[in-house]
Amino acid sequence: MAKATTHAPEHGQPWLTPGGRGIGAASLLSDLGHEVLTALLPALLSTTLGASASALGLIEGIADGLAGVARLGGGALADDPVRRRAAAVGGYTSTAVLSSLIGGATAAWQVGVLRAGAWASRGLRVPARNALLADVVAPTAYGRAYGFERFMDNLGAIGGPLLALALVAAVSVRSAT
């Protein structure tokens, strides 16, 4: 296997590289998408699917647990420079696809399976995303680059519920998910 090379800028070059901007944009869009779903999940489960509040707790608990465990496997993938990018892109893609399928679920167990899969994918991609960010910025800019990525992620976390409100006002909860 060919060894991947890094292209981090040298000291004195701009800290906000195209790769850093791309990773920030991916964090923003990813968080926007899954925060819309997170905001609408209680209404989807209780009102649309008739599930109990405990179903939401069970689904979220299992999904969060799987995300944490998946980070262990994601760390091993992120340590391999050849597989790092594929792990990040695959994690972002599968999180988006599985989350979007929740809108078509007809039973709480389907929501649970899809949410657990999406969060496991999310857990797998986090270490790879962090390693990729370290690849595209100089070590002297790690703090700024990671701060920018977290800012973009948090911006998505704020915008997601606001977008959910706008979507529910325009269409139904089912259509918004």
C-alpha positions in Angstrom: 0.0 0.0 0.0 1.2 3.5 -0.8 1.9 5.7 2.1 -0.2 8.9 2.2 1.6 12.2 2.5 0.4 15.2 4.4 0.3 18.7 3.0 0.3 20.8 6.1 1.4 24.4 5.4 4.7 25.6 6.9 5.0 28.1 9.6 4.0 31.6 8.4 1.5 30.4 5.9 -2.3 31.0 6.4 -3.8 28.8 9.1 -7.2 28.6 7.5 -6.3 26.3 4.6 -8.7 25.0 1.9 -8.7 21.7 3.7 -9.5 23.4 7.0 -12.4 25.3 5.4 -13.7 22.1 3.9 -13.7 20.3 7.2 -15.4 23.2 8.9 -18.0 23.3 6.2 -18.6 19.5 6.5 -19.0 20.0 10.3 -21.5 22.8 9.8 -23.6 21.0 7.3 -23.5 17.7 9.1 -24.6 19.3 12.4 -27.3 21.3 10.7 -28.7 18.0 9.3 -28.6 15.9 12.4 -29.8 18.7 14.7 -32.9 19.1 12.6 -33.6 15.5 13.2 -32.7 15.6 16.9 -35.1 18.5 17.4 -37.9 16.7 15.6 -37.3 13.2 16.9 -39.5 13.5 20.0 -42.5 14.7 18.0 -41.9 12.1 15.3 -41.8 9.2 17.8 -44.6 10.3 20.1 -47.1 12.1 17.8 -46.5 10.5 14.4 -45.5 6.9 15.4 -47.3 6.7 18.8 -44.2 5.6 20.7 -43.7 6.4 24.4 -41.2 8.8 25.9 -39.2 5.9 27.1 -38.7 4.8 23.5 -36.9 8.1 22.8 -34.7 7.6 25.8 -33.8 4.1 24.8 -33.1 5.0 21.2 -30.9 8.0 22.2 -29.1 6.0 24.9 -28.2 3.1 22.5 -27.2 5.5 19.8 -24.9 7.6 22.0 -23.4 4.4 23.5 -22.7 3.1 20.0 -21.1 6.4 19.0 -18.8 6.2 21.9 -17.7 2.7 21.2 -17.4 3.4 17.5 -14.8 6.1 18.3 -12.5 3.3 19.4 -12.6 1.7 16.0 -12.5 5.0 14.3 -9.3 5.8 16.1 -7.6 2.8 14.6 -8.8 3.8 11.2 -7.7 7.4 11.7 -4.2 6.2 12.6 -3.8 4.7 9.1 -3.1 7.7 6.7 -4.3 5.6 3.7 -7.7 4.9 5.3 -8.2 8.2 7.1 -10.0 10.1 4.3 -12.2 7.2 3.4 -13.2 6.8 7.1 -14.2 10.5 7.4 -16.0 10.7 4.0 -17.8 7.4 4.6 -18.8 8.4 8.1 -20.2 11.7 7.0 -22.0 10.0 4.1 -23.5 7.1 6.0 -24.6 9.4 8.9 -26.4 11.6 6.4 -28.1 8.8 4.6 -29.2 6.8 7.7 -30.5 10.0 9.3 -32.5 11.0 6.2 -34.1 7.5 6.1 -35.6 8.1 9.6 -38.2 10.4 8.0 -39.7 7.3 6.2 -39.8 5.1 9.3 -43.1 3.6 10.2 -42.2 2.1 13.6 -40.1 3.2 16.6 -37.8 0.2 16.2 -36.9 1.4 12.6 -36.1 4.8 14.0 -33.9 3.1 16.6 -32.0 1.0 14.1 -31.4 4.0 11.8 -30.4 6.4 14.6 -28.0 3.8 16.1 -26.4 3.2 12.7 -26.1 7.0 12.0 -24.5 7.6 15.4 -22.1 4.7 15.1 -21.1 6.1 11.7 -20.7 9.5 13.4 -18.5 8.0 16.0 -16.3 6.3 13.4 -15.7 9.5 11.5 -14.8 11.8 14.4 -11.2 10.6 14.9 -10.6 10.5 11.2 -11.9 14.1 10.8 -9.6 15.2 13.6 -6.6 13.5 12.1 -7.4 15.0 8.6 -7.5 18.4 10.1 -4.1 17.9 11.7 -2.8 16.8 8.2 -3.9 20.0 6.5 -2.7 22.7 8.9 0.7 23.5 10.4 1.2 22.3 14.0 1.5 25.9 15.0 -2.1 26.4 13.9 -3.8 23.4 15.5 -5.6 25.5 18.1 -7.1 27.9 15.6 -8.0 25.2 13.1 -9.7 23.0 15.7 -11.4 26.1 17.2 -12.7 27.0 13.7 -14.0 23.4 13.2 -15.8 23.4 16.6 -17.2 26.9 15.8 -18.7 25.6 12.6 -20.0 22.5 14.3 -21.7 24.7 17.0 -23.1 27.0 14.4 -24.8 24.0 12.9 -26.0 22.9 16.3 -27.7 26.3 16.7 -29.0 26.5 13.2 -30.4 23.0 13.1 -33.2 23.5 15.6 -34.0 26.9 14.0 -34.2 25.2 10.6 -36.4 22.5 12.1 -38.8 25.2 13.4 -39.0 26.8 10.0 -39.6 23.4 8.3 -42.3 22.4 10.6 -44.0 25.8 10.1 -43.8 25.2 6.3 -44.6 21.5 6.2 -45.4 18.7 8.7 -43.1 17.0 11.2 -43.1 13.9 9.0 -42.1 16.0 5.9 -39.5 17.9 7.9 -37.7 14.8 9.1 
